Amino acid sequence: MYLTKEKKQELFEKHGNAASNTGSAEGQIALFTFRINHLTEHLKNNRKDFNTERSLVKLVGKRRSLLDYLVKKDILRYRAIIKELGLRK
């Protein structure tokens, strides 16, 4: 499996301020970004996998809504996570 328990904890420690803080917007955005990158690589090799393509589009939408929430809630946190993850916009 591409996302192990240790990798997930590492993502939340780095972006969510603690491994147990799995509900923070930054941690969720980092997790979604990791999954989006993995699915993008999968689709490069399997371009006719439409179920994965649909899942990818849904994940991007979820990440976008969390980023919109952060813009409204705290612009500085938004700018920090965008810079850390290297996201455009």
C-alpha positions, 0 to 999 in steps of 0.5 A: 500500500502506498500510504502506510500508517507511519507516512500518515503520522509523518504528514500530520506531524509535519503539517498538523502540528502533532501526529494526533491532530488529524483534523487540522485543515493543514494536515488534511490538505497535506494528506490530500496532496500526497494522495493526489500526487500518487493518483496523478502518477498512476494515471500517467501509466493507466490513462484509461482508468476512469474510476481513478480519474473520478476519485482524483477529481473528487480529491482535488475538489475536497482540497480546494474547499479546505483551501477556500476555508483557510482563506476565509479563516486565516490567510496567513495559514493559507499562505504558509501551507501553499508555500510548504506544499508548493501548490499553485494559486 
